[in-house]
Structure formats: C-alpha cells, structure tokens
Amino acid sequence: MSFGYSRRADLAEPFLAMEVMERALELERGGADIVHLEVGEPDFPAPPAAVEACQQALARGETGYTDSRGLAELREAIAADHRRRSGVEVDPDRVIVTGGTSPAMLLVFLLLVEPGDEVVLAAPHYPCYPNFVHVAGGVPVYVETRAEDGYRLDPDEVRAALTPRTRAIVVASPANPTGAIQDAETLAALANLGVPLVSDEIYDGLVYDEHRVTSALGLGEDVFVLDGFSKRYAMTGFRLGYVVAPERAIRPLQTLGQSLFISASHFVQRAGIAALAHGEPTLREMRSAYARRRRLLLDGLAPIGFSVPTPPAGAFYVFANARRFGDDSRSLAFDLLERAHVAVTPGIDFGQAGEGFLRFSYAASDDAIARALQRLGEALS
Ligand SMILES: Cc1ncc(COP(=O)(O)O)c(C=O)c1O
C-alpha cells in the first residue's frame, strides 16, 4: 500500500531564488562561469569574535541543550541591543531565541493562526511568508505596495483588508525584495489596527542614506518583532534568531518551541553574545561595501533598460522593473541564466505584485557586479 503525502506539502510554493541557484550550480558543474546575484546571503565572514566564541564554547563542551528560551545572557544582550538601537526598553523575558529567524516565524504563525484565519501580507513580500501562513492553516491576504509610493504599506488599505478572521499583519522594514523602509508613523498606525503586527526586522542596521529605521517595538500592545543574526552579522549558517513578543505570548511560544526545537545550539548562542558585543566593525564594513555596490548596480542597470523607481534604502537588493524585456520574470531570469550566465531572482518569487521585476542581490563583490552588468548589457542589447 502506498501513502500520499499531506496537502500541506503542496501548499508551499517552490522558492525560486533557490531553484535559480540550483540550476546555476548545475551549469557550474558543467564548467560554466556563473555570476551569482540571486541569493540573499552576505558575502562577508562572520565577526571573528563570534567564530572564536563558538570555538571556545565547543572546546569547553557547551554542546548540549539550553533553556528552551535561550541562554539568559544572550536574551539580556538582545534586550540591551534593542535598547541601544531603538531606544525601547525590552524585558529579556520577552525574548525567545531560536535557530534562525525562520523558526521564530514558524512559532509566531503557529501561535496566532487557526485554520482558515487570515494574515495580511505586504506585497511584494519575502517568498516564505505565505508558506508559513499555509503551514499554520491560514490564508494569506495581500495588500499591494507600489514602487511609485516608495513601497509604503498604507494603513488605510490594510484596514480595508481586515476581516473578523484576520489574525496578523506582516511587515518587513527594511524589506526583501524592495529594500524599502516603512516610516515611524506608518509602523505606528499598522501596530494599532487592533490586530497583532508581526514586524520582520532582520535587515535593520543594513541601511544606506541615513539610519532612519524604526523598530515596531513599543509602538503597540500586540507587536511581535522577528530578528536574527543572519544578515546584520553575516551569520546565515550559524542559524540564530529570535522573537520579541508580548508578555502573554511568551509562555505558549515557549511550550511550542520546547516541542518543536527544544533549544538553539548552545555554542551558537555564545557566538551570538560575542556578535552583539564585538560585531559592529563587521556591520560597518558590510554597510559601506553594500552602499558602494548599490550605487554600482543602480548606475549600471539603468542604461541596460531596467528601471528602479524606488532605489533601496536598506537590505541588499535592487528590485528592478524588467518589463521592457518581457512580462514573465521567471522565463526572463532562467533565460538570462542560460544565455548570459548571470543568476538573478524572478520578481514572481515575491508574489504576483513582483511580476515583471527582477531582484538583484548586491551581497556580491564589486567585480561580480561589474561582470554581471557587462553580460546583461550584451545579452539584452
Ligand atoms: C525578510 C526575511 N526574513 C527572514 C529571513 C530568514 O532568515 P534566517 O536566516 O534568520 O532564518 C530572510 C532570509 O532571506 C529574509 O529575507
């Protein structure tokens, strides 16, 4: 007898950035030289202090489980870091540490969403959000943001999308894929619509013109802040993140986490403590490199025929309108991969609102960006 798999497995859309990367790797195995601008992964080493702290923890034998909420010392350091960055006082008991921001996201959606409940997502959006909502049994409801308005998530449009079944509003600032930042008034309005606000702040710190990011922490009663070490400290593979949640949510999040994950790795949490204490130089170095590469990309994409009505204010992506070359971003991205050997992510990965766009990651060297621009120019001329 053969068993079928759950319907849940069909509800998750393929992550196209990964599919492009996997095809690129296949081409590389065949000898092709590919320029990778598809993945959202810093090309910098983790802060040396974090690596050292991890090694020392391993040598000391800190290889077991920890408190399911994370080491007290790390939760205190995270609270202090939020105080420093956003000026908001955070009780360390409101922090739950997880093995990346993604597990924190899973816990929050499992906590908030009953089967059939709705979750409002700003579109275009990080590809995994709807997948998390589906896994929790929920239904994503999209509120479109537009390049012409700087991708502002309009609180009035969100209000109009709310129904008695709405259980959360999700916003990311700075955002993937647009690099857009939501201003303080917008975040405050979103946090006070009577529905929990889930604010993904994983790109906070990676901003270019001025540091005008506002945390949603402290803006409303029911705010869940998701954050982690992957982007700000170039620690994607360490797998370390956290959620700062309202006090009454902590116990249920903790019990869910106890069963699903038990705890984040002990030695990785030590790396997190060290990154918060000594990671600023890595962040500064990345920020200045990304600022330069952002300029390189913006200056190089325009003459080829891509338009970027709202240049990114943060994160490390340029979301460029590619309609001049066709409306089907998936075909265009795979065509560019095959013909120009440049890997980029199709806009459709970020929902229907992203169709006709391509996302270029500038977490790649200046040289890689220059080569990509040259190849794209030739392939699309
Ligand atoms: C907006 C956003 N949130 C969350 C994540 C996941 O991060 P983590 O590595 O902490 O699981 C990503 C990764 O690309 C992201 O872009």
The ligand as an SDF file (V2000), in Angstrom:
LIG
                    3D

 16 16  0  0  0  0  0  0  0  0999 V2000
   12.8100   39.0980    5.1400 C   0  0  0  0  0  0  0  0  0  0  0  0
   13.4840   37.8700    5.6360 C   0  0  0  0  0  0  0  0  0  0  0  0
   13.0840   37.3370    6.7940 N   0  0  0  0  0  0  0  0  0  0  0  0
   13.6320   36.2050    7.2730 C   0  0  0  0  0  0  0  0  0  0  0  0
   14.6510   35.5430    6.5910 C   0  0  0  0  0  0  0  0  0  0  0  0
   15.2020   34.2580    7.1590 C   0  0  0  0  0  0  0  0  0  0  0  0
   16.3190   34.4610    7.9150 O   0  0  0  0  0  0  0  0  0  0  0  0
   17.0510   33.3980    8.8330 P   0  0  0  0  0  0  0  0  0  0  0  0
   18.3320   33.0530    8.1540 O   0  0  0  0  0  0  0  0  0  0  0  0
   17.3140   34.1150   10.1300 O   0  0  0  0  0  0  0  0  0  0  0  0
   16.1460   32.2360    9.0280 O   0  0  0  0  0  0  0  0  0  0  0  0
   15.1070   36.0760    5.3870 C   0  0  0  0  0  0  0  0  0  0  0  0
   16.1720   35.3920    4.6240 C   0  0  0  0  0  0  0  0  0  0  0  0
   16.4670   35.6870    3.4920 O   0  0  0  0  0  0  0  0  0  0  0  0
   14.5180   37.2790    4.8990 C   0  0  0  0  0  0  0  0  0  0  0  0
   14.9080   37.8270    3.7430 O   0  0  0  0  0  0  0  0  0  0  0  0
  1  2  1  0
  2  3  1  0
  2 15  2  0
  3  4  2  0
  4  5  1  0
  5  6  1  0
  5 12  2  0
  6  7  1  0
  7  8  1  0
  8  9  2  0
  8 10  1  0
  8 11  1  0
 12 13  1  0
 12 15  1  0
 13 14  2  0
 15 16  1  0
M  END
$$$$
